[in-house]
Amino acid sequence: MGAQVVVYGLGGCQACRLTERALRQAGVEYEVVDLEANAAARELLLALEFTGAPVVTTGREWWSGFRPDRIRAVTRA
C-alpha cells in the first residue's frame, strides 16, 4: 500500500478503538496520534474543521468516525 495511514484519536473513544482494530485486522499499517497529548494535532484537525474522533488520513483523503467502508477501500488501494 502506498498511502501512510494515520489515526488521530482519543484514549476513551470507542470509535477510535474500532477503527484501529479494523485496520489491524485488515493488515493495514498505521500510526496513531493521541489527540490528548498532541496539541498541534488538535489544532490541525480543528483548522480542517473536524470536530469528532477518530480522524483518519491516508495522505490522499481524510475522514472522521468509524468508517468500515473507507477502511475496506484502503485495503483495496
C-alpha positions as CSV (number, residue, x, y, z in Angstrom):
1,M,0.0,0.0,0.0
2,G,1.4,3.4,-1.0
3,A,-0.5,5.6,1.5
4,Q,0.6,6.3,5.0
5,V,-2.5,5.9,7.3
6,V,-2.7,8.0,10.4
7,V,-5.4,7.7,13.0
8,Y,-5.9,10.8,15.2
9,G,-7.7,9.5,18.3
10,L,-8.6,9.7,21.9
11,G,-7.9,7.2,24.6
12,G,-11.5,6.6,25.7
13,C,-13.0,6.7,22.2
14,Q,-14.9,3.6,21.2
15,A,-15.0,4.6,17.5
16,C,-11.2,5.1,17.7
17,R,-10.7,1.6,19.1
18,L,-13.0,0.1,16.5
19,T,-11.1,1.9,13.7
20,E,-7.7,0.7,14.9
21,R,-9.0,-2.8,15.3
22,A,-10.5,-2.9,11.8
23,L,-7.2,-1.5,10.3
24,R,-5.2,-4.1,12.2
25,Q,-7.4,-7.0,11.2
26,A,-7.2,-5.8,7.6
27,G,-3.4,-5.8,7.8
28,V,-3.1,-2.1,7.2
29,E,-0.1,-0.4,8.8
30,Y,-1.0,2.8,10.6
31,E,0.3,5.3,13.0
32,V,-1.7,6.6,16.0
33,V,-1.6,10.2,17.1
34,D,-3.0,10.8,20.6
35,L,-5.0,14.0,20.5
36,E,-5.0,14.3,24.3
37,A,-1.2,14.6,24.2
38,N,-0.6,16.4,20.9
39,A,-1.9,20.0,20.9
40,A,-0.5,20.6,17.4
41,A,-2.5,17.7,16.0
42,R,-5.7,19.0,17.7
43,E,-5.1,22.4,16.2
44,L,-4.6,20.9,12.8
45,L,-7.8,19.0,12.9
46,L,-9.8,22.0,14.2
47,A,-8.3,24.0,11.3
48,L,-9.6,21.3,8.9
49,E,-13.0,21.6,10.6
50,F,-13.0,18.1,12.1
51,T,-14.8,18.0,15.5
52,G,-15.0,14.3,16.3
53,A,-12.7,11.4,16.7
54,P,-11.2,9.5,15.2
55,V,-9.9,11.3,12.2
56,V,-8.1,9.2,9.7
57,T,-6.0,10.2,6.8
58,T,-4.4,8.1,4.0
59,G,-2.4,11.0,2.7
60,R,-4.9,11.4,-0.1
61,E,-8.1,11.6,1.8
62,W,-9.4,12.4,5.2
63,W,-12.5,11.1,7.1
64,S,-14.0,11.2,10.6
65,G,-15.6,8.5,12.6
66,F,-15.6,4.7,12.4
67,R,-16.0,4.1,8.6
68,P,-15.7,0.4,7.6
69,D,-16.4,1.3,4.0
70,R,-13.4,3.7,3.9
71,I,-11.2,1.1,5.7
72,R,-12.2,-1.5,3.0
73,A,-11.3,1.0,0.3
74,V,-7.8,1.5,1.9
75,T,-7.2,-2.3,1.8
76,R,-8.0,-2.4,-1.9
77,A,-5.7,0.5,-2.7
